[in-house]
Amino acid sequence: MKFLLALSTLALLSGGAHAQTTPVKAGSATTQFKTSAVCDMCKARLEKSMAYEKGVQSANLDVASQVLSVTYRPDKITPAALRTAVQKTGYDADDQPADARAYGRLPDCCKKTNAVH
């Protein structure tokens, strides 16, 4: 468990424009996306949205770092499909922009303040 925590921390610190994927337990993997989420409403929205994706076991957004960690079953869903789900929820996922219609439906507090979308 400490090894996984250290590995997750290392993945967060390494940054990068692409999701980090790490094995968790037999049949599961975890991937992380840098998002454009900015508040606790974003956290609730993203975590709930991910819960509806087939194969997702858990999702957690760290609001301070804007990193969404998703534990999923690779035989049910791929990191690319998870990235698309984040975008369709209205948030950027790594270097991929949010779906414009979904972004437009976000509450004002969930929209990026320093960028034109």
Secondary structure, DSSP 4 states (H G I P E B T S, - for coil): -HHHHHHHHHHHHH--SS-EEEE-STT-EEEEEEB---SHHHHHHHHHHHHTSTTEEEEEEETTTTEEEEEE-TTT--HHHHHHHHHHHT--BTTBPPPHHHHHTS-GGGS-SSS--
